[in-house]
């Protein structure tokens, strides 16, 4: 493989236009390196992208600063989004935290706003929409990416940023993501009505209602809408893919109302506030200790590398940090070739992610506990508050 100084001569493909893939594209662009980003979505408005994200000083904020986007981010971010309130199933406030209880500043930004911020920082045409990847194979000294349309794209360097169902991951990782035992059913309250109980629970940040192996997770978005996740431990349903829109919202409301029947009526009333269709979102993860095979000219970032439950806010921060560490290694004269740069990136990333994945597993067990909120309250009163 050519030296990092010869990156400009390579055909570089990034699979996936999520935050990690777009950050890698932006950072390479700032180094004068052109890339092609292949994205399965039909266009930038194809999906809502979900709720909001909190970016930390040592993660996402550091990366956006390196990408020259700190000022634009500040104009969009919501520092008040760090406020979190915890309730029991009768609606009693158990605990409230804000930015003063955190180890670092972690302002919120909507997923769609973050994606748009990164997209707008790239040259026109960098992202090719409607290009769903089906497989990646080594062909001589290059990689061949097969697309759903029957076309192929050849590349010298492939950065897999294609999320939980990654088509690039099997080339380097033995372990496929596994189900955590928890599924979210997500809904949205696009226009909270006067007197909305969901709005009271969520405030300006997040509201978590904790039951026994169940929870309502409510999150305020920048447009004042409220994203609600009805979380339960349940058996995996292989018939439903992540992101499946559930066709009969009234049926889903009735089923959830039955499953949460022992909760206070005002809590179950949040179901009736949901205006949009419900979306199926099972949670997956990877082992804390991953074993990757070295592959010349190919590596992974973001969820393709280390998908995890969203209970600590680490996922997007670690994905953005992946992009920065990888591009720094690729453009550094300290590495004799691209493969040694990839090896240096993976040597930093895999141990870092072992700690992050372990923390998310612990947070999931704390928030979705058979003992309800007792464990969270015990941890909070011990002086080691957990978000």
VEXTIPA-676755 format. One record per residue (C-alpha): y, z, x. Coordinates in steps of 0.001 Angstrom, whole numbers, plus 524288, in hexadecimal, padded with zeros to 5 digits. Example, Ala and Ser with C-alpha at 12.3 -4.5 7.8 and 13.67 -1.06 7.14 Angstrom:
BEGIN
7EE6C81E788300C7FBDC81BE483566
REM end
This chain:
BEGIN
80000800008000080DF87FD89804AE81662808A78099881F9B80F798000E82AB080790805EB823C87FB80800A2823728005C7F29882D2E7F5E47EEA0822FB7EB947F1E5818947F1927E90A815637EEAF7DAEB816717FC3C7D4FD8121B7FEFE7C7108146480BAC7BFBA80B7880D357B3FF812D98148D7A97082121816867A5D782109825137A37F829D282E7C7AB088217E82EB57B77181FC8820047B83282E0981D247B56C83286827677BF3C82A0F8210A7C9A382FDF813C77C63783DBA819347C6EE83B9581FEB7D40883566813BC7D9E3840BA80B9D7D49C84A588149C7DB8A842E2811AD7E80E84448803177E5D28362C801637E179833647F9467D566828367FCA47CC31822097F7C97BFAC81F78801E07B4F68150E7FE5D7AAF581650805CF79E1580D81804E57922C8185A808257886081E087FC2C781C982BEE8006F7853C833D280C72788B8834F98108877A6D826A480F05776EE8242181DB97765782C57829E8774928266282F7878137824EC83CFC77B2982DA0848EE77C42835D784E3E787558332485210795678388285C9279E4E83B6C8585E7AC3983B478627B7B71484397863997C33C8380D861B87CC6F83217856E47C445838B884D4D7BB2E846BC850FF7BE8C8443284F357CD0E83E3D841D67CA8C8494983D237C1C78530B841557CC2E84BA8839527D64B84BB582DF67CCB685A8882EC37CB19859428327C7BCC985D33840E27BCC486A7383E767B67F864F6835E77ABB985A78840077A9178646C84B117A81486BC28439579D8585F60842B77955B858D584FC579841858E185BFF78FE5858EC868A8797CD857E38704F78B1384A7C86A2878940844C9874AC7921C845E787E99787258388D882187819F8352588B26776688276E89050773A48231E89452765F981708899CB75F8D810EB89332753CE818F989B7074A5F825A7896A27506C828E58A2CB7583E8302C8A012764EC827F68A54C7701F82F598A0B877C0E83AEB8982B77F9C83DFF8926D78CF4848B5889CF7928384CC98840679F8C84F8F891947A52884112894D57A3F283CCE888E17ABB583AD7887B07BA4A842A087B037BA5E84BB8872E67B1F5843B1869CA7A95084C8D861FC7A01F8462A859FC7954C846F184B61793048405584313788A28350783AE978DC783B1282E62788A4848198318378F2B8417C8340479C3A839EA8276179B528463081FCC797B684DB2826067A2F2843728215D7AC97841E5813F37A652850748115A7A6C2850A58147B7B5528478E8091D7B89084AB77FAAA7BA5D848927F2807AE2983AD07ED5E7AD3C834967F8087B58182C947FCB67A9DA823B37F2CA7A35D820FB7F75279571814A67F50B78D9480C487F463799EB800AD7FD437972D7F7F57FF607A2F97E9397FEB97A0C97E3A37FFFD7AE887E6C28005A7BD067DDA97FA7B7C7327DE2B7F8857D5C57DE597EA2B7D9A27DE137E8A97E8567EA807EEA37EDE17F1277EF9A7E0987EF957F5937D3297EDBD7ED977C6CB7F2F57F3617BA2F7ED257EDC17ADBC7F5B17EDE57A1987F1F17EE397933F7F7A77E0A6791387ED967DAFB79A897F7167D9797A5D97F5C77DF807B3507FFC77E48F7BD0B7FCF17E62B7CB90803677F0B57D3CD803787F61D7E19080713803BB7DCDA804138099F7CF8280A1F8164B7CAB4802B081B0D7BED180C04821B37B565804B981DF37A90E8028382B4A7A32B7F6DB8324979D837EEFE825FB79AA57F1CF8208E7A81B7EAC8814107ABE57EE5E8166C7BA1D7E8DD824417BB237DA65820487BBB87DD0C819257C88A7E00D825EA7CF9C7DB86831977C7827CDCC835727C3957D21883EC37B8F27D72C839567AC197E057841F07A41E7D92584B6379B267DCDC8514578E077E2C285EF378EE37DDD586350781917EB87862D477B9E7F15B8585B772D97FF66856D176E66802D58506376198810FB84C86763AA81B3884A4875952829EC8488475902834BA84E057508F83ECC8436A75294849798495F74A0A847CC858147485384CC385BDC73AE885666866F67389384F1A873C173952843E786D8D740F883A888780D7457D8360786F5F750A88442686EDA75565844B287DB5754F68383B87EB275D0183C38874A57672B84AA48781B768E88508F86FB7773A18444686F8277BF2836218724B7788A82F2E87B0A76ED8820EE87EE9770928192588525765A180CB888B1D76B1F8008088DFA7634A7F24B88FA4766FD7EE1D8833876E277F8F887C41766B080780879EE7684E81356872B47632081B9286D8E76E59829138691876A02832E686231772BF8410585E117706E8449285049774A7851D684B1F778DD854238442B76BD98520F8512D764BA844A184D2B75FDA8395C856A17619682C3A8532B767658211385BA97624D8139185CE576849808E1863577603F7FF88867F976ADB7F17986C45768F27E50E86E0D7707C7DB948645476A8E7D05385B6476E337D40B84E6F7743F7D4A58430C76AB17D09F836C3772377D3FD82E4F766707E281830CC768527E9D282C68774687F5A683396779BF801BC82F257726C7FA7D82B18766248036F82B8775A467FC84832A174F357FD92829BE7437E7FE7A833A07384D808E983DE473B54806E48450272E6D7F871846C3731837FBC184BEB73F0C8057085596739317FB1385AAC72FCF7F0E885BE473A977FA28862EB743C97FEBD86BC7738D37F08B86F657368B7EDC287184745027F9CE87A41746717F79C881047395A7F8F488EBE73EFF806C288BE674407812E988FC773C58816E1885D4731ED8240A8838B7388581CEB87FCE74503813E18766C73DE981FFF8710673737823A686A857441D818E2860C8740CC820AA85C437350682CB885A1A73D6D825DB84FE5745DD82B39842A7741B68244D8390674A9F815CA8363574B6E80D3783F6075344807F083B59760927FB0283F77766AC7FC8E844ED774817F09184AFC77AE07F3888516F787F77EC6484D567944C7EC4E852217A22F7E65E84FE17AF8D7DF96859AA7B88A7E854862157C0F07E11885D3D7CCF57E02184E677CCE17D881845F17D6537DE588388E7D86F7D8D482D297DFF77E26E826997E9377E5B1818EE7E4597EDC680FBA7EC857FA5A80C2F7E58E7F855814497D9317FC35821E77D4A97FFD98294E7C84C80B9F830E57C35880EC0838DA7B73C804E283A8B7AC457FC058302E7B21D7FA5A839767BD987FAA1846CD7B70B7FBFD847467A8447FD0B8553B7A33F800A785C81796C780F6885D137944B810B186BD7793EB8182B86E1E7A0908211B862347A13881AE085EAC7AE3D81564851627AA99821AE8491E7AB1D82784850EF7B64D81B6B84F107BEAA81AAB840B07BAF7828B383E497BF128265A845E87CB9081A6C83D537CE32823508316F7CDF982CC8837877D7AC8224383C377E11A81B3482F1F7E0A882743826A57E2A882C3982F957ED7481F2A82DEF7F46A81ECC81F317F23982C6481D3F7F7C682B08826B080323829928217C81111820B482D17813C081523825E680DB880ED881AAC814F880AF981345808A780B30813FE7F9DD7FDC481A2A7F8FB801968255B8020180D91827777F968804E8827F87ED557FBE1831927F4318077D83A517F77C80C26839E47E95A7FEBD83D5A7E3EE7FD11848587EDE78099684E727E8938077284B6D7DA377F96584FAD7D7B97FB0085DE07DC5D8082285EC97D57A801DD85A5A7C8D17F67F863E07C9FA8001C86F197C7F980775868147BD0A7FB25864A07B56C7F5EA8727F7B6C6802D2877CA7B18A8024A86F057A5877F45C8733A7A2867F8A0881727A3378045D87EC479A757FBE8877F9790507F2A18838C78FEC7FE2D88CCA78E71804E9885747836D7F880881BE77C1B7F10B88E6877D517E6DE8943A774197EF0C8A0A6775267FB43899E6770238081689D467770D803208AA2677CC3800FF8A48B78A5380E7389E6078AC2815028AB07786B380D5A8B2BA790D58118D8A93379B6281FC08A993796F18205B8B85E796CA81A868B8C97A46A826F48B23E7A93F820958A5487ACBD825BC89D557A14281EDD8908E79E7A824A3884E0797B6
REM end
